[in-house]
Amino acid sequence: MQLPPLLSAMRRNMVGVIVISIQMALTLAIMCNGLFIIHDYAEITRQPSGVDEADTFAMRNLWVGHPTDLAARMQTDLAMLRSLPGVVDAYATNAYPLANNGTTDDIVLTKDQVSPTTQAAVYYADDHTIHTLSLKLIAGRNFSAADVVDYGGWQALPPVGVIITRDLADKLFPGGGALGRSIYIDSKDYSNLIIGIVDRLQMPFVGGSLRQINGNSFLAPVRNIVPYSNYVVRVEPGRLNSVMQTAQRKLFEINRARVMVKVQTLAEARIDVYRGQRGVEVTLGIVCSAMLLVTAFGIVGLTSYWVTQRRRQIGIRRALGATKSAIVRHFQTENLIIASAGTVLGMFLAITLNLWMVSNFEVKRLNMVYPLIGAVVVLVLGQLAALWPSLRAASVPPALATRGV
């Protein structure tokens, strides 16, 4: 196959060549970044929270009026919940993983430190929290009942011992040795001692700027004495729905001056909190698929047009002895040249688009595997899309060479 005749034919149809090349380039650029974002979001939605989601549920309890015995009411509720048949353990907290609602605090290592070392989500806890959430304590000790103090929730944490996650420990003390060290949490008036480390406990938030520190969390042994709190309950396998219904009924039997704002399993919380990310995944998937289809139809249309325009030339070549396979190779090679030009331009656009998104949005740098895979996909797509018109061209009979059309 000689290139000069191919290039000469393409120059006579330069507008179509440029349009298809640009279309392929845009498809490649958008598809690479779209698939990369889909993969990135899929990794986020699959990351473990560190807790037993399958057998745990949470209830947001809001007291009506202005009761003065909040601590006593909370203790009564928790004693009842822990006594229910099928309940493994329960505790009260300000937030729970996947709730998309909670608090983060700045953490520094010294009093004179100007900028925080990092941020972390704070979970109010007691001596039942680790057991309830089924957290893995990898160093230090759990809270005791004597460690838990009453806390109003509006000021800096009191100087209590805290349990932090492995991720947070690595960020605060990259060289190790976090256990037994002191940190300053949202205040430089006093420090908080690290008494334990758990393997993983995800922040209640997902996405945004906090996604880079998603594993930064710590437990503080405080009893949140405010009109609202979350009761988190873990049950025996297979008893989740029945215990959820019983727990709500029993709570209202104890005191009806309350509103259960939200009752959900942690599995449901995961679905809710990642709904936006999954929506983006589906949307980008549809966009990428649509662009591939449009590009394929564009190639089919352009190649079919060229076949129609060159039926007489094809007939002459057939009359001079060109085989059907030679005609197919001609159009396939022609399309490969166009697709290659579009692929090179598309890879450049894919990297450029990603750099722009990195500088303007919370997007990671594009893995170069994606442009390479995208290039292969676009080249294969181009060859497949041009195959049917090429076969149609090969079927042009030599007799057309003697006609005046």
C-alpha positions in Angstrom: 0.0 0.0 0.0 1.6 3.3 -1.2 1.0 6.4 1.0 1.1 9.1 -1.8 -2.3 8.1 -3.3 -3.8 7.9 0.1 -2.6 11.3 1.2 -3.7 12.8 -2.2 -7.2 11.4 -1.7 -7.3 12.8 1.9 -6.2 16.3 0.7 -9.1 16.4 -1.6 -11.4 15.8 1.4 -9.5 17.9 3.9 -12.6 19.3 5.7 -13.9 15.8 6.5 -10.5 14.6 7.6 -10.1 17.6 10.0 -13.6 17.2 11.4 -13.2 13.5 12.2 -9.7 14.0 13.6 -11.0 16.8 16.0 -14.0 14.7 16.9 -11.7 11.8 17.8 -9.4 14.0 19.8 -12.3 15.5 21.8 -13.7 12.1 22.4 -10.4 10.8 23.6 -9.7 13.8 25.9 -13.2 13.7 27.5 -13.3 9.9 27.7 -9.9 9.7 29.4 -10.7 12.3 32.1 -14.3 11.0 32.5 -13.2 7.4 33.1 -10.4 8.5 35.4 -12.9 10.5 37.5 -15.3 7.6 37.5 -12.6 5.3 38.7 -11.5 7.8 41.4 -15.1 8.2 42.6 -15.6 4.4 42.6 -12.5 4.1 44.9 -14.0 6.7 47.2 -17.4 5.0 47.5 -15.8 1.6 48.1 -13.3 2.7 50.8 -14.1 1.1 54.2 -15.4 3.2 57.0 -13.7 1.0 59.6 -17.0 0.1 61.4 -19.5 -2.8 61.2 -21.9 -1.2 58.7 -23.9 -4.4 58.1 -25.3 -4.7 61.7 -25.3 -1.1 62.9 -27.9 1.6 62.9 -28.2 5.1 64.2 -31.1 7.2 65.5 -30.9 11.0 65.8 -32.8 11.9 69.0 -34.1 15.5 69.6 -35.7 16.4 72.9 -38.8 18.6 72.9 -38.6 21.7 75.2 -35.7 22.6 77.4 -35.2 19.6 79.8 -32.7 20.1 82.6 -31.9 16.4 83.1 -30.4 15.6 79.8 -27.6 13.5 81.2 -30.0 11.3 83.2 -32.3 10.9 80.2 -29.4 9.8 78.0 -28.2 7.3 80.5 -31.7 5.9 80.9 -32.0 5.5 77.1 -28.7 3.8 76.7 -29.3 1.4 79.5 -32.6 0.4 77.8 -31.0 0.0 74.4 -28.2 -2.1 75.7 -30.7 -4.4 77.4 -32.7 -5.1 74.3 -32.6 -8.7 73.0 -30.3 -8.9 70.0 -28.4 -5.7 70.9 -24.6 -6.1 71.1 -23.8 -2.6 72.4 -24.9 1.0 72.1 -23.6 4.5 72.8 -24.4 8.2 72.3 -22.4 10.6 70.1 -22.4 13.8 68.1 -21.8 12.1 64.8 -21.1 8.7 63.2 -19.3 7.6 60.1 -21.1 8.3 56.7 -23.6 10.6 58.5 -22.3 13.6 56.4 -22.8 15.7 59.6 -20.3 16.4 62.3 -17.4 18.5 63.4 -13.7 18.9 62.5 -11.0 20.4 64.7 -7.6 21.8 63.9 -4.7 20.0 65.6 -1.3 21.4 66.4 1.7 19.8 68.2 3.0 22.8 70.0 1.6 26.0 71.6 3.5 28.3 69.4 2.5 26.6 66.1 0.8 29.0 63.8 -0.7 26.7 61.2 -2.5 23.5 62.1 -0.7 20.2 61.3 -3.9 18.8 60.0 -7.7 18.6 60.6 -9.6 15.7 62.1 -13.2 14.7 62.8 -14.1 14.4 66.4 -16.5 11.7 67.6 -17.8 11.9 71.1 -17.4 8.5 72.7 -17.5 6.4 75.9 -16.2 3.1 77.0 -18.8 1.3 74.8 -17.9 3.0 71.5 -15.1 0.8 70.3 -17.2 -2.3 70.9 -20.3 -0.8 69.3 -18.6 0.2 66.1 -16.4 -2.9 66.1 -13.2 -0.8 65.8 -9.8 -2.5 65.9 -7.7 -1.1 68.7 -4.1 -1.5 67.5 -2.3 0.3 70.3 -2.9 1.7 73.8 -6.2 1.2 75.7 -9.9 1.8 75.5 -11.7 4.4 77.5 -12.9 3.5 81.0 -16.2 4.7 82.4 -14.3 7.0 84.7 -12.7 8.7 81.6 -16.0 10.0 80.3 -16.9 13.6 81.3 -19.9 15.8 80.7 -19.5 18.3 77.9 -21.7 21.0 76.5 -20.4 20.8 72.9 -19.9 24.5 72.4 -16.4 25.1 73.7 -13.0 23.5 73.1 -12.6 19.9 74.2 -11.5 19.5 77.9 -8.1 18.1 78.6 -9.1 14.4 78.2 -7.2 11.5 76.7 -8.1 10.7 73.1 -8.0 7.7 70.8 -6.9 8.5 67.3 -6.9 6.6 64.0 -3.8 5.2 62.4 -4.1 7.7 59.5 -4.1 10.6 61.9 -1.2 9.2 63.9 0.8 8.9 60.7 0.1 12.5 59.7 0.9 13.9 63.2 3.9 11.8 63.8 5.3 10.4 60.5 8.2 8.7 62.4 5.9 6.8 64.7 5.5 6.9 68.4 2.2 8.7 68.6 0.9 6.7 71.6 1.5 8.7 74.8 2.2 12.0 73.0 0.2 15.1 73.6 -1.6 17.2 71.0 -3.5 20.5 71.1 -7.1 20.2 69.7 -8.8 23.4 68.8 -7.2 25.2 71.8 -3.7 25.9 72.9 -4.7 26.4 76.6 -4.2 22.7 77.3 -3.1 19.5 75.6 -4.8 16.1 75.0 -3.0 12.9 75.6 -3.2 10.1 73.0 -4.1 7.0 75.0 -5.0 4.7 72.1 -4.9 4.1 68.3 -7.5 2.4 66.2 -6.9 1.0 62.8 -9.5 3.0 60.8 -12.4 5.3 61.5 -13.7 7.3 58.5 -14.8 11.0 58.8 -18.5 11.5 58.7 -18.0 13.7 55.6 -17.1 12.6 52.1 -15.9 14.5 49.1 -14.6 18.1 48.9 -11.3 19.2 50.3 -11.6 16.7 53.3 -11.4 13.6 51.1 -7.6 13.8 51.2 -7.8 13.3 55.0 -10.8 11.0 55.1 -9.2 8.8 57.7 -8.3 11.6 60.1 -10.6 11.0 63.1 -10.4 10.8 66.9 -12.6 9.7 69.8 -13.0 12.0 72.8 -14.5 10.5 76.0 -17.2 13.1 76.5 -20.9 12.9 77.1 -22.6 15.4 74.8 -25.1 17.1 77.1 -27.2 18.9 74.5 -30.9 18.6 73.4 -29.9 16.4 70.4 -27.7 13.4 70.0 -27.2 10.2 68.0 -27.7 6.8 69.5 -25.6 4.2 67.6 -26.6 0.6 68.1 -24.9 -2.6 66.9 -27.0 -5.8 66.8 -26.5 -9.5 66.3 -26.4 -10.5 62.6 -29.9 -10.9 61.0 -31.7 -8.9 63.7 -31.2 -5.3 62.4 -34.8 -4.5 61.2 -36.6 -6.0 64.2 -34.3 -4.3 66.7 -34.6 -0.9 65.0 -38.4 -1.0 65.3 -38.3 -2.3 68.9 -35.7 0.4 69.9 -37.9 3.2 68.6 -41.0 1.9 70.3 -39.2 1.4 73.7 -37.6 4.9 73.6 -41.1 6.5 73.2 -42.4 4.3 76.0 -39.7 5.8 78.3 -40.4 9.4 77.3 -42.6 10.7 74.5 -41.2 14.3 74.7 -38.8 13.5 71.8 -38.5 13.5 68.0 -36.6 10.8 66.1 -35.3 13.0 63.3 -33.5 10.3 61.4 -33.3 6.5 61.8 -31.0 4.7 59.4 -28.7 1.7 59.1 -25.1 2.5 58.3 -25.5 0.7 55.0 -28.3 3.1 54.1 -26.1 6.0 55.3 -23.4 4.9 52.8 -25.9 4.9 50.0 -27.2 8.4 50.9 -23.8 10.0 51.5 -22.4 8.7 48.2 -25.5 9.4 46.1 -23.9 12.5 44.5 -20.7 10.7 43.6 -22.7 7.8 42.0 -24.7 10.3 40.1 -21.5 11.8 38.7 -20.3 8.3 37.8 -23.5 7.5 35.9 -23.5 10.9 34.1 -19.9 10.7 33.0 -20.4 7.1 31.9 -23.4 8.1 29.7 -21.4 11.1 28.3 -18.4 8.9 27.4 -20.6 6.3 25.8 -22.6 8.9 23.8 -19.4 10.5 22.5 -18.0 7.1 21.4 -21.2 6.4 19.6 -21.3 9.8 17.9 -17.7 9.4 16.9 -18.3 6.0 15.5 -21.3 7.2 13.5 -19.3 10.1 12.2 -16.6 7.8 10.9 -19.2 5.5 9.3 -20.9 8.5 7.7 -17.7 10.1 6.4 -16.2 6.8 5.1 -19.6 6.0 3.4 -19.6 9.4 1.8 -16.1 8.9 0.5 -17.1 5.5 -0.9 -20.1 7.1 -2.7 -17.9 9.9 -4.1 -15.3 7.4 -5.4 -17.4 4.6 -6.7 -16.1 5.2 -10.3 -12.4 5.2 -9.1 -13.0 2.1 -7.1 -14.6 0.4 -10.1 -11.6 1.4 -12.2 -9.2 -0.1 -9.6 -11.2 -3.3 -9.5 -11.2 -3.4 -13.4 -7.4 -3.1 -13.3 -7.1 -6.1 -11.0 -7.3 -4.7 -7.5 -8.7 -7.3 -5.1 -11.5 -6.7 -2.6 -9.0 -7.0 0.3 -6.8 -4.3 -1.3 -9.8 -1.9 -1.4 -10.6 -2.7 2.2 -7.0 -2.1 3.2 -7.0 1.2 1.4 -10.0 2.6 3.3 -8.8 1.0 6.6 -5.3 2.5 6.2 -6.9 5.9 5.3 -9.0 5.8 8.5 -6.0 4.7 10.6 -4.0 7.7 9.5 -6.9 10.0 10.4 -7.5 8.2 13.7 -3.8 8.4 14.6 -3.7 12.1 14.1 -6.8 12.5 16.2 -5.3 10.2 18.9 -2.1 12.3 19.2 -4.1 15.5 19.5 -6.5 13.8 21.9 -3.8 12.7 24.3 -2.4 16.2 24.4 -5.9 17.6 25.0 -6.6 15.0 27.7 -3.5 16.0 29.7 -4.2 19.7 29.2 -7.8 19.3 30.4 -6.7 17.3 33.4 -4.1 20.0 34.4 -6.8 22.6 34.2 -9.2 20.6 36.4 -6.4 19.9 38.9 -5.8 23.6 39.3 -9.5 24.5 39.5 -11.2 21.5 41.1 -10.5 18.7 43.6 -9.3 16.4 41.0 -6.2 14.2 41.0 -3.5 14.2 38.3 -4.4 12.0 35.4 -2.7 8.6 35.4 -1.0 8.2 32.0 -2.4 4.7 31.7 -5.8 6.3 30.8 -4.6 8.3 27.7 -2.8 5.2 26.5 -5.8 2.9 26.9 -8.0 5.6 25.4 -5.8 5.9 22.4 -6.1 2.1 21.8 -9.9 2.3 22.2 -10.2 5.2 19.7 -8.0 3.5 17.2 -9.9 0.2 17.4 -13.2 2.1 17.3 -12.1 3.9 14.2 -11.1 0.7 12.4 -14.3 -1.1 13.4 -16.5 1.9 12.4 -14.8 2.1 9.0 -15.0 -1.7 8.4 -18.6 -1.7 7.0 -18.1 1.1 4.5 -14.8 -0.5 3.5 -16.5 -3.8 2.8 -19.2 -1.9 0.8 -16.5 -0.2 -1.2 -14.9 -3.6 -1.9 -18.2 -4.8 -3.3 -18.3 -2.2 -6.1 -18.2 -4.1 -9.4 -15.6 -3.5 -12.0 -18.3 -2.7 -14.5 -18.7 0.7 -12.9 -15.5 1.7 -14.6 -17.3 1.8 -18.0 -20.2 3.8 -16.8 -20.5 7.5 -16.9 -21.5 7.8 -13.3 
